Amino acid sequence: MARPSKSPIRLKDGHYIEVANKFSSSGIKIHRDSKKEIDHLVRLYQKSKDVTYLGEVKNGKFV
């Protein structure tokens, strides 16, 4: 097995949501450039998944 990376995680600029299965402790982060695209994904996934809006990222930090 390889050694884990020590470089910091760099997030792209844009909006992020986290999508997880119901009653699950972990999920995946999904990135989109515009708020309109994120709103569409929230409506798409909210029926069957737990969706959390994480916020907007600029210059690698959440605003």
MODELLER restraints for C-alpha pairs under 7 A, 6 or more apart:
rsr = mdl.restraints
at = mdl.atoms
rsr.add(forms.Gaussian(group=physical.xy_distance, feature=features.Distance(at['CA:10:A'], at['CA:60:A']), mean=5.90, stdev=0.5))
rsr.add(forms.Gaussian(group=physical.xy_distance, feature=features.Distance(at['CA:11:A'], at['CA:60:A']), mean=5.20, stdev=0.5))
rsr.add(forms.Gaussian(group=physical.xy_distance, feature=features.Distance(at['CA:12:A'], at['CA:60:A']), mean=6.48, stdev=0.5))
rsr.add(forms.Gaussian(group=physical.xy_distance, feature=features.Distance(at['CA:13:A'], at['CA:57:A']), mean=4.98, stdev=0.5))
rsr.add(forms.Gaussian(group=physical.xy_distance, feature=features.Distance(at['CA:13:A'], at['CA:58:A']), mean=4.99, stdev=0.5))
rsr.add(forms.Gaussian(group=physical.xy_distance, feature=features.Distance(at['CA:13:A'], at['CA:59:A']), mean=6.45, stdev=0.5))
rsr.add(forms.Gaussian(group=physical.xy_distance, feature=features.Distance(at['CA:13:A'], at['CA:60:A']), mean=6.70, stdev=0.5))
rsr.add(forms.Gaussian(group=physical.xy_distance, feature=features.Distance(at['CA:14:A'], at['CA:31:A']), mean=6.64, stdev=0.5))
rsr.add(forms.Gaussian(group=physical.xy_distance, feature=features.Distance(at['CA:14:A'], at['CA:32:A']), mean=5.87, stdev=0.5))
rsr.add(forms.Gaussian(group=physical.xy_distance, feature=features.Distance(at['CA:14:A'], at['CA:33:A']), mean=4.53, stdev=0.5))
rsr.add(forms.Gaussian(group=physical.xy_distance, feature=features.Distance(at['CA:14:A'], at['CA:34:A']), mean=6.56, stdev=0.5))
rsr.add(forms.Gaussian(group=physical.xy_distance, feature=features.Distance(at['CA:14:A'], at['CA:56:A']), mean=5.54, stdev=0.5))
rsr.add(forms.Gaussian(group=physical.xy_distance, feature=features.Distance(at['CA:14:A'], at['CA:57:A']), mean=5.33, stdev=0.5))
rsr.add(forms.Gaussian(group=physical.xy_distance, feature=features.Distance(at['CA:14:A'], at['CA:58:A']), mean=6.91, stdev=0.5))
rsr.add(forms.Gaussian(group=physical.xy_distance, feature=features.Distance(at['CA:15:A'], at['CA:31:A']), mean=5.78, stdev=0.5))
rsr.add(forms.Gaussian(group=physical.xy_distance, feature=features.Distance(at['CA:15:A'], at['CA:32:A']), mean=5.47, stdev=0.5))
rsr.add(forms.Gaussian(group=physical.xy_distance, feature=features.Distance(at['CA:15:A'], at['CA:33:A']), mean=6.01, stdev=0.5))
rsr.add(forms.Gaussian(group=physical.xy_distance, feature=features.Distance(at['CA:15:A'], at['CA:34:A']), mean=6.50, stdev=0.5))
rsr.add(forms.Gaussian(group=physical.xy_distance, feature=features.Distance(at['CA:15:A'], at['CA:35:A']), mean=6.44, stdev=0.5))
rsr.add(forms.Gaussian(group=physical.xy_distance, feature=features.Distance(at['CA:15:A'], at['CA:38:A']), mean=6.97, stdev=0.5))
rsr.add(forms.Gaussian(group=physical.xy_distance, feature=features.Distance(at['CA:15:A'], at['CA:55:A']), mean=5.70, stdev=0.5))
rsr.add(forms.Gaussian(group=physical.xy_distance, feature=features.Distance(at['CA:15:A'], at['CA:56:A']), mean=4.31, stdev=0.5))
rsr.add(forms.Gaussian(group=physical.xy_distance, feature=features.Distance(at['CA:15:A'], at['CA:57:A']), mean=6.20, stdev=0.5))
rsr.add(forms.Gaussian(group=physical.xy_distance, feature=features.Distance(at['CA:16:A'], at['CA:29:A']), mean=6.45, stdev=0.5))
rsr.add(forms.Gaussian(group=physical.xy_distance, feature=features.Distance(at['CA:16:A'], at['CA:30:A']), mean=5.55, stdev=0.5))
rsr.add(forms.Gaussian(group=physical.xy_distance, feature=features.Distance(at['CA:16:A'], at['CA:31:A']), mean=4.71, stdev=0.5))
rsr.add(forms.Gaussian(group=physical.xy_distance, feature=features.Distance(at['CA:16:A'], at['CA:32:A']), mean=6.57, stdev=0.5))
rsr.add(forms.Gaussian(group=physical.xy_distance, feature=features.Distance(at['CA:16:A'], at['CA:53:A']), mean=6.42, stdev=0.5))
rsr.add(forms.Gaussian(group=physical.xy_distance, feature=features.Distance(at['CA:16:A'], at['CA:54:A']), mean=5.42, stdev=0.5))
rsr.add(forms.Gaussian(group=physical.xy_distance, feature=features.Distance(at['CA:16:A'], at['CA:55:A']), mean=5.67, stdev=0.5))
rsr.add(forms.Gaussian(group=physical.xy_distance, feature=features.Distance(at['CA:16:A'], at['CA:56:A']), mean=6.35, stdev=0.5))
rsr.add(forms.Gaussian(group=physical.xy_distance, feature=features.Distance(at['CA:17:A'], at['CA:29:A']), mean=5.65, stdev=0.5))
rsr.add(forms.Gaussian(group=physical.xy_distance, feature=features.Distance(at['CA:17:A'], at['CA:30:A']), mean=5.39, stdev=0.5))
rsr.add(forms.Gaussian(group=physical.xy_distance, feature=features.Distance(at['CA:17:A'], at['CA:31:A']), mean=6.86, stdev=0.5))
rsr.add(forms.Gaussian(group=physical.xy_distance, feature=features.Distance(at['CA:17:A'], at['CA:51:A']), mean=6.81, stdev=0.5))
rsr.add(forms.Gaussian(group=physical.xy_distance, feature=features.Distance(at['CA:17:A'], at['CA:52:A']), mean=5.53, stdev=0.5))
rsr.add(forms.Gaussian(group=physical.xy_distance, feature=features.Distance(at['CA:17:A'], at['CA:53:A']), mean=4.40, stdev=0.5))
rsr.add(forms.Gaussian(group=physical.xy_distance, feature=features.Distance(at['CA:17:A'], at['CA:54:A']), mean=5.17, stdev=0.5))
rsr.add(forms.Gaussian(group=physical.xy_distance, feature=features.Distance(at['CA:18:A'], at['CA:27:A']), mean=6.03, stdev=0.5))
rsr.add(forms.Gaussian(group=physical.xy_distance, feature=features.Distance(at['CA:18:A'], at['CA:28:A']), mean=5.43, stdev=0.5))
rsr.add(forms.Gaussian(group=physical.xy_distance, feature=features.Distance(at['CA:18:A'], at['CA:29:A']), mean=4.45, stdev=0.5))
rsr.add(forms.Gaussian(group=physical.xy_distance, feature=features.Distance(at['CA:18:A'], at['CA:30:A']), mean=6.23, stdev=0.5))
rsr.add(forms.Gaussian(group=physical.xy_distance, feature=features.Distance(at['CA:18:A'], at['CA:51:A']), mean=5.74, stdev=0.5))
rsr.add(forms.Gaussian(group=physical.xy_distance, feature=features.Distance(at['CA:18:A'], at['CA:52:A']), mean=5.10, stdev=0.5))
rsr.add(forms.Gaussian(group=physical.xy_distance, feature=features.Distance(at['CA:18:A'], at['CA:53:A']), mean=6.44, stdev=0.5))
rsr.add(forms.Gaussian(group=physical.xy_distance, feature=features.Distance(at['CA:18:A'], at['CA:54:A']), mean=6.78, stdev=0.5))
rsr.add(forms.Gaussian(group=physical.xy_distance, feature=features.Distance(at['CA:19:A'], at['CA:27:A']), mean=5.25, stdev=0.5))
rsr.add(forms.Gaussian(group=physical.xy_distance, feature=features.Distance(at['CA:19:A'], at['CA:28:A']), mean=5.46, stdev=0.5))
rsr.add(forms.Gaussian(group=physical.xy_distance, feature=features.Distance(at['CA:19:A'], at['CA:29:A']), mean=6.51, stdev=0.5))
rsr.add(forms.Gaussian(group=physical.xy_distance, feature=features.Distance(at['CA:19:A'], at['CA:49:A']), mean=6.48, stdev=0.5))
rsr.add(forms.Gaussian(group=physical.xy_distance, feature=features.Distance(at['CA:19:A'], at['CA:50:A']), mean=5.84, stdev=0.5))
rsr.add(forms.Gaussian(group=physical.xy_distance, feature=features.Distance(at['CA:19:A'], at['CA:51:A']), mean=4.76, stdev=0.5))
rsr.add(forms.Gaussian(group=physical.xy_distance, feature=features.Distance(at['CA:19:A'], at['CA:52:A']), mean=6.64, stdev=0.5))
rsr.add(forms.Gaussian(group=physical.xy_distance, feature=features.Distance(at['CA:20:A'], at['CA:26:A']), mean=6.19, stdev=0.5))
rsr.add(forms.Gaussian(group=physical.xy_distance, feature=features.Distance(at['CA:20:A'], at['CA:27:A']), mean=4.06, stdev=0.5))
rsr.add(forms.Gaussian(group=physical.xy_distance, feature=features.Distance(at['CA:20:A'], at['CA:28:A']), mean=6.53, stdev=0.5))
rsr.add(forms.Gaussian(group=physical.xy_distance, feature=features.Distance(at['CA:20:A'], at['CA:49:A']), mean=5.76, stdev=0.5))
rsr.add(forms.Gaussian(group=physical.xy_distance, feature=features.Distance(at['CA:20:A'], at['CA:50:A']), mean=5.23, stdev=0.5))
rsr.add(forms.Gaussian(group=physical.xy_distance, feature=features.Distance(at['CA:20:A'], at['CA:51:A']), mean=6.61, stdev=0.5))
rsr.add(forms.Gaussian(group=physical.xy_distance, feature=features.Distance(at['CA:21:A'], at['CA:49:A']), mean=4.97, stdev=0.5))
rsr.add(forms.Gaussian(group=physical.xy_distance, feature=features.Distance(at['CA:21:A'], at['CA:50:A']), mean=5.99, stdev=0.5))
rsr.add(forms.Gaussian(group=physical.xy_distance, feature=features.Distance(at['CA:22:A'], at['CA:49:A']), mean=5.47, stdev=0.5))
rsr.add(forms.Gaussian(group=physical.xy_distance, feature=features.Distance(at['CA:22:A'], at['CA:50:A']), mean=5.54, stdev=0.5))
rsr.add(forms.Gaussian(group=physical.xy_distance, feature=features.Distance(at['CA:32:A'], at['CA:38:A']), mean=6.26, stdev=0.5))
rsr.add(forms.Gaussian(group=physical.xy_distance, feature=features.Distance(at['CA:42:A'], at['CA:51:A']), mean=6.57, stdev=0.5))
rsr.add(forms.Gaussian(group=physical.xy_distance, feature=features.Distance(at['CA:45:A'], at['CA:51:A']), mean=6.95, stdev=0.5))
rsr.add(forms.Gaussian(group=physical.xy_distance, feature=features.Distance(at['CA:55:A'], at['CA:62:A']), mean=6.40, stdev=0.5))
rsr.add(forms.Gaussian(group=physical.xy_distance, feature=features.Distance(at['CA:55:A'], at['CA:63:A']), mean=6.96, stdev=0.5))
rsr.add(forms.Gaussian(group=physical.xy_distance, feature=features.Distance(at['CA:56:A'], at['CA:62:A']), mean=5.58, stdev=0.5))
rsr.add(forms.Gaussian(group=physical.xy_distance, feature=features.Distance(at['CA:56:A'], at['CA:63:A']), mean=5.64, stdev=0.5))
rsr.add(forms.Gaussian(group=physical.xy_distance, feature=features.Distance(at['CA:57:A'], at['CA:63:A']), mean=5.83, stdev=0.5))
